Amino acid sequence: MYVLLRNVLCSIIVGFVCSLLLVSQCHAGAWTQAKGKFYERFGVNRYFTDEQFDSNGNKEDFPSGGKYSENYLSNYIEYGLTDRITLINALYYKAAEKKDNETDVKADGLGDVDLGAKFKLYDGRLGVFSVQGLTKIPGDYDSSDTLPLGAGQYDFEVRLLYGLSLYRFLPGYCNFEIAHRWRMGDPADEIRYLIEFGVDITKRLYGRVKLDGTLSMNNGNKLSVSGNPTVNNNFDLGKLDTALGYRLTDSWMLEVGYTPEIYGRNTSSGATYSLAIAYQFK
């Protein structure tokens, strides 16, 4: 627990320092889309790892020279049903590979799909407060596959979000989120948390940094290891999601991202590289 708390604190400090260097003109977070407006982000991503976090949070190599990678396409959409209600959809198409000195297993297909809605509770001098509900639907795979693309069960989540513009002090914003995720079947329920900062660098150049964390409630079946090292029943994980973007036009944006997994327990330890294009309909 000490190691976890120490890593979280260090990550928050790193995230705050990075936020002074990075920017975002197009924050979502607690903010909702205006009625009839939408935001879409399409990304090409690569995740790679040859290490894992053990039950004490220490890093170790995969046995037998093991390596795991995912090349995947991601698409995230927000649509303003009303000024206060925003509909959310996220989906992924994955091509995964796990190999070691003896085996080489590959799988591809549609990963888990997220469907949700965000409701704005308050928007004023104190910032923006919202609540969000989300359902995760398992994709086109079987959890008993040799290399499953996910845990293969439904999740239900309730999330509280708070956002604040920092433009009185610097051209940017901050966003804080906390959620409880109920997971059906064997996996443990989770507490999820997010701390996000952004500051505009120039009129066109922007960026952001997020500490994106998952904390297991440890109420599921005992640890189960599947053929996918990212899929376990009880795990903790902290990721530092950084992105730098350039506004091509008033509506189109190009982004590059780097997301290392910086602390965790009972899961893999790798990093994701991404290239994305985003569109904001105003």
C-alpha positions as CSV (number, residue, x, y, z in Angstrom):
1,M,0.0,0.0,0.0
2,Y,2.9,2.4,0.8
3,V,4.4,1.8,-2.6
4,L,1.0,2.5,-4.3
5,L,0.4,5.7,-2.4
6,R,4.0,6.9,-3.1
7,N,3.6,6.2,-6.8
8,V,0.2,8.0,-7.0
9,L,1.7,11.1,-5.2
10,C,4.7,11.2,-7.4
11,S,2.5,10.8,-10.5
12,I,0.3,13.7,-9.4
13,I,3.3,15.9,-9.0
14,V,4.7,14.9,-12.4
15,G,1.4,15.4,-14.0
16,F,1.1,19.0,-12.6
17,V,4.6,19.9,-13.8
18,C,3.9,18.4,-17.2
19,S,0.6,20.4,-17.4
20,L,2.6,23.6,-17.3
21,L,4.3,22.5,-20.5
22,L,1.3,20.9,-22.3
23,V,-1.9,22.2,-23.6
24,S,-5.5,21.4,-24.6
25,Q,-7.9,23.6,-26.4
26,C,-10.5,20.9,-26.7
27,H,-11.2,19.5,-23.2
28,A,-14.1,17.1,-22.6
29,G,-14.0,15.8,-19.0
30,A,-16.9,17.3,-17.0
31,W,-17.9,19.6,-19.9
32,T,-20.8,18.5,-22.1
33,Q,-21.3,19.1,-25.8
34,A,-23.9,21.7,-26.8
35,K,-27.1,20.4,-28.3
36,G,-26.6,18.9,-31.8
37,K,-22.8,19.3,-31.6
38,F,-20.3,16.4,-31.4
39,Y,-16.7,15.5,-30.9
40,E,-15.0,12.5,-32.5
41,R,-11.4,11.1,-32.1
42,F,-10.1,8.3,-34.3
43,G,-6.7,6.8,-33.2
44,V,-4.1,4.3,-34.4
45,N,-2.4,2.8,-31.4
46,R,0.4,0.4,-30.5
47,Y,0.8,-1.2,-27.0
48,F,3.9,-3.2,-26.2
49,T,5.3,-4.8,-23.1
50,D,7.8,-7.5,-22.0
51,E,7.3,-6.8,-18.2
52,Q,4.7,-7.2,-15.5
53,F,3.8,-5.9,-12.1
54,D,3.9,-8.6,-9.4
55,S,1.5,-8.8,-6.4
56,N,3.7,-6.3,-4.5
57,G,3.9,-3.7,-7.3
58,N,7.4,-4.5,-8.4
59,K,8.4,-4.9,-12.1
60,E,9.6,-8.2,-13.4
61,D,10.3,-9.7,-16.9
62,F,7.8,-12.1,-18.4
63,P,8.9,-15.7,-18.1
64,S,10.6,-17.4,-21.0
65,G,11.4,-14.2,-22.8
66,G,7.7,-13.4,-23.2
67,K,6.4,-10.3,-25.1
68,Y,2.9,-9.0,-25.7
69,S,1.7,-6.4,-28.1
70,E,-1.6,-4.9,-29.4
71,N,-2.1,-2.8,-32.6
72,Y,-5.5,-1.3,-32.4
73,L,-7.9,1.3,-33.9
74,S,-9.9,3.3,-31.5
75,N,-12.9,5.6,-32.0
76,Y,-14.4,7.9,-29.4
77,I,-17.6,10.0,-29.9
78,E,-19.5,12.5,-27.8
79,Y,-22.8,13.9,-29.1
80,G,-24.9,16.6,-27.4
81,L,-28.4,15.3,-27.1
82,T,-29.2,18.5,-25.1
83,D,-27.0,21.2,-23.7
84,R,-26.9,19.2,-20.4
85,I,-26.9,15.6,-21.8
86,T,-24.1,14.1,-23.9
87,L,-24.1,10.6,-25.3
88,I,-20.8,8.7,-25.4
89,N,-19.6,5.8,-27.5
90,A,-16.1,4.2,-27.7
91,L,-15.0,1.1,-29.5
92,Y,-11.8,-0.7,-30.4
93,Y,-10.6,-3.1,-33.1
94,K,-7.5,-5.0,-31.9
95,A,-4.8,-7.3,-33.3
96,A,-2.9,-8.9,-30.4
97,E,0.1,-11.1,-30.3
98,K,1.7,-13.0,-27.3
99,K,4.9,-14.9,-27.8
100,D,7.8,-16.4,-25.9
101,N,10.6,-18.8,-26.6
102,E,8.2,-21.6,-27.3
103,T,4.8,-20.2,-28.5
104,D,3.4,-17.4,-30.7
105,V,-0.3,-16.8,-30.4
106,K,-2.3,-14.1,-32.3
107,A,-5.8,-12.9,-32.2
108,D,-7.8,-10.0,-33.7
109,G,-11.4,-8.7,-33.6
110,L,-13.7,-6.2,-32.1
111,G,-12.8,-5.4,-28.5
112,D,-15.1,-4.1,-25.7
113,V,-17.6,-1.4,-26.6
114,D,-18.5,1.5,-24.2
115,L,-21.9,3.2,-24.2
116,G,-22.6,6.0,-21.9
117,A,-24.3,9.3,-21.1
118,K,-23.0,12.4,-19.2
119,F,-25.3,14.8,-17.4
120,K,-24.2,18.3,-16.4
121,L,-25.3,19.2,-12.9
122,Y,-23.8,22.7,-12.5
123,D,-21.9,25.2,-14.7
124,G,-20.9,28.4,-13.0
125,R,-18.1,30.3,-11.2
126,L,-17.2,27.3,-9.2
127,G,-16.6,25.2,-12.3
128,V,-18.5,22.3,-13.9
129,F,-19.9,19.4,-12.1
130,S,-21.3,16.3,-14.0
131,V,-22.3,12.7,-13.4
132,Q,-21.8,10.0,-16.0
133,G,-23.2,6.5,-16.4
134,L,-21.5,3.9,-18.6
135,T,-21.9,0.3,-19.7
136,K,-19.1,-1.8,-21.1
137,I,-20.2,-4.5,-23.6
138,P,-17.9,-7.4,-24.4
139,G,-16.7,-7.5,-27.9
140,D,-16.6,-10.2,-30.6
141,Y,-14.4,-12.7,-28.7
142,D,-14.6,-15.4,-26.1
143,S,-13.0,-15.0,-22.7
144,S,-11.9,-18.6,-22.8
145,D,-9.8,-18.0,-26.0
146,T,-6.1,-18.8,-25.9
147,L,-5.6,-15.0,-26.3
148,P,-8.8,-13.2,-25.3
149,L,-9.2,-9.5,-26.3
150,G,-10.8,-8.7,-23.0
151,A,-12.3,-10.1,-19.8
152,G,-15.6,-11.0,-21.6
153,Q,-18.2,-9.7,-19.2
154,Y,-20.4,-6.6,-18.7
155,D,-19.3,-3.6,-16.6
156,F,-21.5,-0.8,-15.2
157,E,-20.0,2.4,-14.0
158,V,-21.1,5.6,-12.3
159,R,-18.7,8.5,-12.4
160,L,-18.5,12.0,-10.8
161,L,-16.6,14.7,-12.8
162,Y,-15.4,18.2,-11.9
163,G,-13.8,20.6,-14.3
164,L,-12.4,24.1,-13.8
165,S,-11.1,26.6,-16.3
166,L,-7.7,28.1,-15.3
167,Y,-7.9,31.1,-17.7
168,R,-7.7,33.5,-14.8
169,F,-4.1,32.3,-14.2
170,L,-3.0,30.6,-17.4
171,P,-4.7,29.4,-20.7
172,G,-5.8,26.0,-19.6
173,Y,-8.0,23.8,-17.4
174,C,-8.1,21.0,-14.9
175,N,-10.4,18.0,-14.5
176,F,-10.9,15.5,-11.7
177,E,-13.0,12.3,-11.9
178,I,-13.9,9.4,-9.5
179,A,-15.9,6.3,-10.4
180,H,-17.1,3.0,-9.1
181,R,-17.3,0.2,-11.7
182,W,-19.3,-2.9,-11.0
183,R,-18.0,-5.9,-13.0
184,M,-20.2,-8.9,-13.6
185,G,-18.9,-12.5,-13.1
186,D,-15.4,-13.3,-11.7
187,P,-13.5,-9.9,-11.9
188,A,-13.4,-7.6,-8.9
189,D,-15.2,-4.3,-8.9
190,E,-13.0,-1.2,-9.3
191,I,-12.5,2.3,-8.2
192,R,-11.4,4.5,-11.1
193,Y,-9.8,7.9,-10.8
194,L,-8.5,10.5,-13.2
195,I,-6.6,13.8,-12.7
196,E,-6.1,15.9,-15.8
197,F,-4.4,19.2,-16.6
198,G,-3.9,21.2,-19.8
199,V,-2.5,24.6,-20.9
200,D,-2.6,26.3,-24.3
201,I,0.9,26.8,-25.7
202,T,-0.1,28.8,-28.8
203,K,-3.3,29.4,-30.7
204,R,-2.8,26.1,-32.6
205,L,-0.5,24.0,-30.5
206,Y,-2.0,22.2,-27.4
207,G,-1.5,19.2,-25.2
208,R,-2.7,17.5,-22.0
209,V,-1.6,15.1,-19.3
210,K,-3.7,12.7,-17.3
211,L,-3.1,10.4,-14.4
212,D,-5.6,7.5,-15.2
213,G,-5.9,5.0,-12.4
214,T,-7.7,1.8,-11.5
215,L,-7.8,0.4,-8.0
216,S,-9.2,-3.1,-7.5
217,M,-11.9,-3.7,-4.7
218,N,-10.5,-7.2,-4.4
219,N,-14.0,-8.6,-4.1
220,G,-13.9,-11.0,-7.1
221,N,-12.7,-14.5,-7.4
222,K,-9.0,-15.0,-6.5
223,L,-6.5,-13.9,-9.1
224,S,-7.0,-15.6,-12.5
225,V,-4.4,-15.2,-15.2
226,S,-5.6,-15.5,-18.8
227,G,-3.6,-15.8,-22.0
228,N,-3.7,-12.0,-22.1
229,P,-1.4,-10.4,-19.5
230,T,-3.5,-7.2,-19.5
231,V,-6.6,-9.2,-18.3
232,N,-6.7,-10.4,-14.7
233,N,-9.4,-10.6,-12.1
234,N,-7.9,-8.4,-9.5
235,F,-5.4,-5.7,-10.5
236,D,-4.3,-2.1,-9.8
237,L,-2.9,0.1,-12.6
238,G,-1.8,3.7,-13.0
239,K,-1.1,5.3,-16.5
240,L,0.3,8.7,-17.4
241,D,-1.6,9.6,-20.5
242,T,0.2,12.5,-22.4
243,A,-0.7,14.0,-25.7
244,L,0.5,16.9,-27.9
245,G,-1.8,18.2,-30.6
246,Y,-2.0,20.7,-33.4
247,R,-5.1,22.4,-34.6
248,L,-5.2,22.0,-38.4
249,T,-8.3,24.1,-38.8
250,D,-11.0,25.5,-36.4
251,S,-12.5,22.0,-36.3
252,W,-9.8,19.4,-37.2
253,M,-6.9,18.4,-34.8
254,L,-4.0,16.1,-35.1
255,E,-2.6,14.5,-31.9
256,V,0.4,12.2,-30.9
257,G,0.3,10.4,-27.6
258,Y,2.5,8.4,-25.2
259,T,1.0,6.5,-22.3
260,P,3.4,4.6,-20.0
261,E,2.0,2.4,-17.2
262,I,3.9,3.7,-14.3
263,Y,2.6,1.6,-11.3
264,G,0.4,-1.4,-10.8
265,R,-0.2,-4.8,-9.3
266,N,-1.0,-8.2,-10.9
267,T,-1.0,-6.9,-14.5
268,S,1.4,-6.1,-17.4
269,S,3.7,-3.0,-17.4
270,G,4.0,-1.5,-20.9
271,A,3.4,1.7,-22.9
272,T,1.0,2.8,-25.6
273,Y,2.0,5.0,-28.6
274,S,-0.8,6.7,-30.5
275,L,-1.6,8.9,-33.5
276,A,-5.0,10.4,-33.7
277,I,-7.2,12.8,-35.7
278,A,-10.0,14.6,-33.9
279,Y,-13.0,16.6,-35.2
280,Q,-15.0,19.1,-33.2
281,F,-18.4,20.1,-34.8
282,K,-19.2,23.6,-33.5
